[in-house]
Amino acid sequence: MTHTTTGRPTREASGAVVPVLAFAGIVVAVMQTLLVPVIKDLPQLLGTAPSNATWVLTSTLLSGAVATPIMGRLGDLYGKRRLLIASLSVMVVGALVSALTSDLITMIVGRSLQGFAMGAIPLGIGLMRDMLPREKLGSAMALMSSSIGVGGGLALPLAALIAQHADWHALFYGAAALGALAIALTLLVVPESPARAEGTFDVAGAIGLSTGLVLFLLPITKGSDWGWTSGTTLGLFAAAAVVLVLWGVMELRLKAPLVDLRTTARPAVLFTNLASIMVGVSFYVVSLVLPQLLQLPKATGYGLGQSMVTAGLLVAPLGLTMMFTAPVYAKLSAKYGPKFTLILGMLIIAIGYGAGLGLMSAAWQSLVIAVVLGAGIGLAYSSLPALIVGAVPASETGAANGLNTLMRSIGTSVSSAVIGMVLANTANDVGGVAVPTMHGFRVSFLIATAAVAVGLLLALFLPRQQRPSAAPQLRASSEEDANLKHAEEVLRGFRGRVLDADGVPVARAKVTLIDRRGRQAGATLSEEDGSYALAVPAQGAYVLAAKATGHGPLASSATHAGDERPVDLDLALPGRTVNA
């Protein structure tokens, strides 16, 4: 079992915490689309085949998928702010490695290090959850969640401007500078979370998940070269299935797994995560297709003949629209719930890609596609954290959101591999250079449309929600609404005060609810007056463990009948301890 302790943060969170964490998320997301403006030139720049050059993009997404649960767990153990800074530092090192090489293997190593920083997204969400008041948490998490797309969209014009007027390695120097700035701002503004988990890191789980993902994505990327029915391709797919099944069995037997698979089996979590994969697939397609279409010369008969900078500016509204969609999401989610906004977002994405099949003949049409898709992806991405948090106990929101970010990363990884393969296989050879075709672009848009259609179907299977005013969902609301929702939850759980040996209230004590299986079922921090409240997932016997800095720990047994009445239980901590 994983126990949690708490200490006071080094300083109170300021109003700049949310924008600084969102900026860190945007910087990390920049790594995904940093090389899109020069993607067609990568084989020549690196002296390799187009199918090998796609690994420069895929490696970043793959390492990001692997890093998400790993960094999330390490953050729970050693501090989310500390691991956020570590993630950004690894990204800076990777950017500098890529800046100093034109060798394919070394470039892939540097790009993999850059992708490892994707773990910063769930770390940022976790920091927000631990520090922000409830009435501000929903909109803040929506912004952090959307930063993945915002950073990817805004990177395009800036990267194009740099690549057009300087050596392409300058892209990585710029990325390193952004990473250093994010580290400095985090050190200055963001306090460390008081929440800690006591336990060990699941090294075997991390190795198993990493191995399984690599075995799965490698044949997707190289299947067209090896043959989809070749022994190598089928063997790797089979190996991936075996490794991931064994990994799952191992995770289910651990008391403190890297990924809590029991939580993921709940219908609300399962269908949200599956829909997240489809949203991730659809998001990355536009970032790969539109810049290439815009930059191809008009002599091809379908290229739009725009410069890299102009192409980037025409696609930039993708990220800008996602950013400006956040307040729209907050209003819609407050009225109809996050399930509605997810479905609406995916409908808009489907309309954008469907219309895009016939809107590829002029530059302004690309702008329309970017705006429509940005609105849809923004709504979809903003809905995901609220759906996850509304489906799991408060004590599991960090791990659950980390897994959700992993699902989106897997979606973008698969998208990069599949679309790269499609464009390479449908390309024309012109003077020894592979030139993407209109057929390849349209097939890519069809794949995105099919992915979002599957996502829509999955979203429809999400459990029916209660009315937004009573549902346990994260959204922007008034402090009065947040207090009312908190009071409703208390009616179905334990409440009381945490006191010291003299009967004095203890503020910010960590109170953990443990079920009969020894699993954490809830956790909270006591208020300034020592009061606490914890909802129960079901009737039965529980243990309430309390711990605070300067006091000995306490464990108290209690039983809840499962009805609407709260159980009043004060927790008296032992006498103060003396720190050596």
C-alpha positions, 0 to 999 in steps of 0.5 A: 500500500502507498501511504502519503505524508504531507508537509507545508509548502516552502511558500504560498502559491501565487497567482502566477503559478497557473500561467507558469505551469501552462508555459512549461506545458507549452514549451514541452509540447513545442518539441512535438512539432519543432521539426515539422517545417523542415520535415520534407528536408529531413532525409537530405539533411540527415543523409538517410531514407524517408522511412528512417527520418520519421524516427526523428519525430516518432522517437520524441512521441514514443519517449513522451509516452513512456515518460508520462507515468514514470515521471508522474510516479517519481513526482509523487515520491520525491516532489512534483516540482522537483521532477518538473524541473528535472523533466525540463532539464532533460529536455534542455540537454536533449535539445543541445545534443540535437543542436550539435549533430547531423547524424541520424542516431545521435539526433534520435537520442537527442530527440528522445531526451526532448520527448521525455519532458512530456511528463511535465504535463501530468506533473503540472496538473498534479501541482495545480490539484495540490495547491489551487482552490477548488473553484479555480482548479477546473479551468486551470487543468483545462488550460494545462491539458490544452497546452499540448496542442497550444504549444504544438500549434504555436511552434509552427510559425516560429520554427518556420521563421528560424528554419527559413533564415538560419541553419536548422540546428538553431531550432534546437538552440531556441528550444533549449533557451525556452526550456531554460526559461521555463526552469527559471520561472518554475524555480521562482514562482512555483512552490513544491507540493506538500503531498508525498507518497511513501513507497518504492518506484516500480522499476520493473513496471517502467521497463515492461511498459517501455519495452511493450510500447517500443515493440508495438510502435517499431513495426508500425513505423517499419512495417511497410519496409519489412512487409506487413506479413513478414516474420519480423513485423508479426513477431514484434507485434506478437512480442508486444502483446506478450510483454504488455499482457505480462506487464499488466499481470505484474502491475495487478499484483503490486501494491504500488504499481506504476499504473493502477490498472484497476482504476483504468477498468472503470467504464468512465475511465476506460472509455475516456482513455480510449477516446483520448487515443483517438483525439491524439491521433486526429490532432497530429495529422493536421500538424503533419499534412498542412505545412507540407501541402502549403510549402510544396511548389505550385509546379506539382499541380496541387502544392500551394507554393508558400514559404515556411514562415507563411505556412507556419502562420497559416497553421498557427491559429490551430494553437491560438484557437485551442487557447481561446477555447478554454473559457468557452469550454468552462461555460459549456461544461458548467451547463452541460458537463464535460461529456457533452463538450468532449462529444461536441469537440470531436464532432467539430474535429470530424467536420473540420477533417471532412470539409478539409478533404475538399479545401486543399486548393488555396492557402486561405482554406488551410486557415479555415481548417486550422481554426475549425480543428483548433476549436474542436481539439481545444474542447476535446482536450479541455474535457479530458481531465474533468472526465477523469477526475469525476470518475475517480476518488480524489486520492487517485486523480494524479495517477489517473490524469497521468495515464490519460496523458499517456493515452494521448501520447500513444495516440500522437505516436501512432499518428506520427508513425502511420501518417509518416508511412502513408505519406512516404508510400504514396510519394512520387520520386522527383529527381531522387527526392520523395514528394508527397502527393495529394492522394497521400494528404487525402488518405491522411485526412480520412484516417483522422476522420475515421479516428475521431469517428471511433472516438465519438462512438467511444464517448457515447458509451461514457456513463450518464452523468448527473446534472452538472451542479451535482456531478463531481466534475472539475469546472470553473465555478464560484466559491459558493458552488464549490462549497455546496458540492463539498458539503454534498460529498460529506453527507456520504462519508466521514467528517470531523476535526484533526486535533493535537494532544491538547485539543488544538486544531491541526491545519494541513494534516494529511488524512488518508482513507484506507479500505479493507483491502489496504488500498487508499480510497481517499485523501485530503488536507485538514482546513485551518480550523482542523476540519476535514471531510472524506467521501466513501466509495461504498459502505464498509469498514475503513481506517482513517490515517492522519499525519502532520509535520511535528506530530506522531501518526494516528490510525483509527478504525471506523465503519460507514453504513453507505447511507446519506448520513455522515459519520462524525469522527475527530482524530487526535494526533499523539504529542509533538515530536522533537526534530533532531 
